[in-house]
């Protein structure tokens, strides 16, 4: 491939890299690696994954970064390892132990019954060592200084909790939840319900929105692809980022109209927001339905 072809590809690039993040790196570290490897500055992830956690990290590149607010709000799925018998101030293995109690009396049945308390729409208080802001300051910065951190509970949705492996004092659970759920808090609260304390010792994100580990590329493999210039083969079209949304196919005239900010007729209402896809499969815009005029109006246009 010629240099000119490479330049053309990079100028036109817009899409998704789904990366299997290893333990030890921050989500920001991954974005920086992607920026250096692609020479594209416009890149961002769609949901922080703690350094101690691994798994699916969705990185948007080019104009696709404007999908971030929608992709970030998507549901997540995790495999979490919870250790019973002790609680920590960070709710995970990095923190100082704050309580210990023998978990020997906790049976598999008791554990599964406790899980039912956290399924559905529930209130959850984020961990004191988190990036949630309190009066403009990050909670973890306050906690590290020994300041009292009082965080307000949030409404979250836990769609499903399932015990995958029972090996006391540890248990592996599958957590399918809304964006914004803290699995660390879930582990801590589970310990309170069981009365023996608990904290998170391992976390792997298996799904983010419509992307799963099957869609992901290991970071070391992606680094090799950056080195040999084949990284774009791992790029998923931007239109796939919201593939669970309804879509309409736009002909050339409609694409031109949308790109100029004009509305187009909507023969039927497919939902408040839809993807406008060109005949070539390219994501042109997110379109919003106007029921008064039965029209699609551009909400976000991805190409000028």
N, C-alpha and C positions, 0 to 999 in steps of 0.2 A: 504493500500500500504506500502511495506517495505521501509526502509531507502535506501537500495541498489537500489531499483527501482527509488526512487526520484533522487538519484545521477545520474543514467543512463539517466533519462529524462533531467536533467539539463545539462549534458555533451553534449547531442545530440541536445539541443534546438536551433532552428533557426526559427524565424518567426516574426509576426507583432502583436502588441497590438494597437488597435484603441481605444483611450480614449476620452471620453467627458470631456474635461478640464473645471473645474469651474473657475469663475472669482476670481481673487486674487492671483493665483499662476502663476509663470513663467513656460515656457516650460522646463527650466532646472530643476525646482523643481519637475516636473512630472517625468523626467528621473531619478532623484535621488530616488524618491519613488519606481520606477520600479526596479532600481538596488538593493535597500534594500529588496524589497518584493520578488524578484526572486533569490537573491544571485548571480546574473550574472552581472559582471561589464561591459560587452560589450553590451552597449545599447545606442541608440541615437535617437533624434526626426528628422523629415524630413521637418521642416519648422516652424519657431518661431511663436508663437501665443502670443500676448501681454498679460500682467497680467490682464488687464481690459476686455479682450475678452474671450469668452468661445467657446466650440465646438470641432470639430474633430482635434485631435492631433495624428499623426501616429508615433509610437515608434517601431523601429526595434531592434531585440534582436539577439545576437549571430552572426554567420556568415552573417546573413541577413543585418547587418549594412553596408555591402559593396554595397548594393543596393541604399544607401542613395542618391548618386548624381543623380540617375535616378528618384527616387520617389520624391525627393525635387523639381525637375523641372516640376512636374505634375501641371496641372491647379487646381485652387481653386475656391470654391464657398462660398459666405457669405450672411448673412442677416445683413444689416447695418441700424442703426437708426441715421438719420441726423437731427440736429436742425438748423433751419434757423433763421437768425437775429443777429448772432454774430460769429466772428472768434476768434480763440485762437492761441497762439504762438506754441502750440504743435499739433494743428489741432484736438484735442479731448477735453474732459471735464476736463482733469487734468491741462490744461494750463491756463495762464492768458489771459483775453479777450483783444484783440487788436483792434477790430472794432465792432460797433453795428449799426444796421439799421433796421427799421421796415420791417417785411416780409409780412405785411398785404395785400400788392398789388400783392403778388405772388399767382397765381392760380394753380390749379392742372395741367391744360393744359400747363402753362408756365414751371412748374417743369418738366413735362414729355418731353417737347421740349428741355429743357436744358440737359436732360440725353443723348439725341442723339449726343451731342458734344463729348461724351466720349466713344462711341462704336467704336470698330475697333482697328487698330494699332495707338497708340497715344504716344506722349512724356509726361512723368510724372516726376516731380521733387520730390524726397523723402522729408519727413518732416525734418526740422532741428533737431528735437529731435528724431533721429533714430540711429541705430547702423551702418549706412553706414560710411565708413572710408574716412577721408579727410587727405591726406598726412600721413597716418599711425595712425591717431587719430579718435576715434569715434565721430560722429557729435554731439551726445547728450552731451558728456563730454565738448565739446567746447561751445555748446549753454548754458549749465548750468553755465559756467564761464563768460557768457556775451560776448563771442567772436562772431564775424560775421561768419556765416556759409553759404558758397556758394556751393551748391551741383549741379552737372551736371544732366541734364534731362536724363531719360532712356526711351528706347522704350519698351512699354508693350502692351499686347493684351487684350482688354476687349471684350469678346465674346457676352455678353448680359447684359443689365441693365434693370431692370423692377421695376416699382413702385408697391409695394405690399399693402401699406396702406398710406393714405393721412389724417393726423390729425394735421394740422398746429398749431404751428410752427414746428411740427415734421413730418418726412416722413420715412417710412420703405422701403428699396430697396433691391432687390436681385442682387448681383454682381457676375458674372461668369467671371473669369479673369485668366490671366497667372500668374505663379509663379513670385514673386518679385513685385507684385502690392501692393501699399499702399492705403488702403481704406480711411485712414485719409486724404491723399493728394487729393483723389477723392472728399471727402466731402468739403474740403477747396476750391478746384478749382470750384466745383459746386456753392459754395457761391459767388465766383468771377463772374461767368457767370450770375448769377441771380441778382448780384449787392447788395445783402443784407447781405452777409457773411453767413458762415455755418461751423459747426464743427460736428465731430462724437461723439455720446453719447452712442452708444451701438454697439457691434459687436459679431456675432456668426458665426463661420465657420461651414458650413453645409456639405461641401465635400472637400476632399483632394485627388487628383488623382482619383482612382476608389472607394475609401472608403467614405461612407456617415455616417450620424448620426445613421442610422439603423445598421451599422456594429460596432458601438462604444459601450463601456461599461462605465457607470458612474464611476468616480473615487472612490466614497465611496463603490460601489459594488466590485470594483477591490481590494480595501484595505481589505475588508472582505475575498475575495478569497485568498489573500496573507496570511492572518491569518490562514485560515483553509487548506491551501495547494492545493486548487483547481484552482489556477489562470491559469494553463496551458490550462484549458478548454476554455479560452477566446482567446487563441493564434490562429492566422490565419496563415496558411502555407505561407512560404516565396514566393512560386510560385504565390500566389494570389496578391502580391504587384504590379506586372506588368501584370495583367491578360489581359490588353488590347493589349499587345504585342503578335505577333504570336509565336507559340511554336512548337517544334518537340519532338516526343517521342523517347527516346534513349533506345536501348536494353542493356543488361548487358555488352556486349563487347564494345559497344560505350561509355557507362558510364566509363568503365575502361580506355579506350583510352583518353577520355576528361580529366579525373582526372590526367592523366600523361602528360597532355599538348599537346597531339597529335590531329591532324586534322581528320575529318571524311568527307566522300563524301556528297555533297549537290545535290541531284537529281533535286531540283528546288530552285529558289531564292524566299524566302518568305519575304525578306526585309533585310536591312543591319544588324540589330540586332534581334535575337530571343532568346527565353528561351529554354534551353535544359532540358527536364523533364524526370525523370526515369519512368519505368513502374509502380512504386509504387506512383507516383505523387510528388516525391521529386525534388526540384529545384537543378539541378546539376551544371549548368553554364549558363552564358550569352555567346552566340556564335555570331561571326561576319562573314559575308559572304565574301568570297574571289572570286570575279568574274573571275579572271584570271585562277584559278584552279578548280572552281566549288566545293569549299570545305567550310565547317564550321570550323573556328578556334576558340579555346577558348579565350574569352576576360576576363572573370572573372569566376574562378572556386570556388565553395562554399564548396567542401569537398575534402580532400586530400586522 
